[in-house]
């Protein structure tokens, strides 16, 4: 019984160590966690692949990447605001048209 428990514990530790780069990336809230985890699973068996995934997980995003992400989020937010304003204008226009028809 103790031998089986030891083997299970050893297996869990080995899997956790193998997936350590993906775990670190998830904890650091990296944007590319899924891609990094797939890379880790596919190429982690090579020592170079595992270290590359670990470097990727620990390396911060570049300033250019962060600026591009912020700009994209601002554009999406602005577009959402514009869409909401246009929708309200269409609704008000439709109501005004209905009111004019009722008056006639």
N, C-alpha and C positions, 0 to 999 in steps of 0.2 A: 504494500500500500504506500509506504513512504517513497519507494522508488518511482512509482507512478506520479505522485505529487511533485517530486523533484523534477521529473521530466516535463510535466506541465508548466511548472514555474520557469524552468530553463527556456522552454519554447516561448512563453509570454515575454520574457526578458529579451530574447533574441529578436522577436518580431518588433518589440518596442524600439530596440536599438536600430534595427534595419529601417524603421519608419521615422526615426528621430528627426531628420530634416523636415518631413511633412508636419510632424507634431510641432516643431519649433515655428514653422511658418504659420500654422493655424493659431498658435498662441500669440504671435506678433501681429495677427490680423493682416497678413499679406494679401494683396489683391489677387495674386495668382496661385492660391493654395491648391486648387484642383490640378492645374497644370504641373505644379511642382510635385505634388503627390504622385501623379502619373509618371513623371520623369523618374522619381525616386523608385517606384515599383518596377519600372521597365529596365532601368539602367543601374539601380543601386547594387545589384549583385556584382558589378565591376567596382573595384575600389575607387577608381577615378570617377565613376558615375555617382557614387555615394558622396564623395567629397565635393563634387560639383553641386549636387543637390543641397548639401549642408551650406556651402558658400552662398548659394542662391537664397537660402532661407535666412541666413544671417546678414546678408548684404542689404542695406537700405535702398529704397527707391531713389533714383536720381532726381535732381531738382527739376530737370526738364520734364520728366515723366509726371511728377506731381503737379507741375504747372499745367500740363496738358489735361490732366484729370480734372483739375479745378475749373479750367476754362470750359471743358465739356459739360461739367455739372452746372455751371452758370448758364450756359446756352440752353440746356434742357429746362432749367428752372424758368428762364425768361420765356422760352417757347410755351411752357405750360401757362404762364401768366397771360401771355398774349392770346392763347387759345380760349382761356376763361373769359377774357374781356370780349372777344369776338362772339363767343357763345351768348353772353349776356346781352350784347347789342342785338343779335338776331332775335332773341326772345322778346326784348322790348319792342323791336320793330314789328314783330308778329302781333304783339298785343295791341300796339298802336293801330295797326291795320285792321284788326278785329273790332276795335272800338270805333273806328271811322265807319266801318260797314254797318255796325249796329245803330249809329246815329242817323244813317240815311234811311 
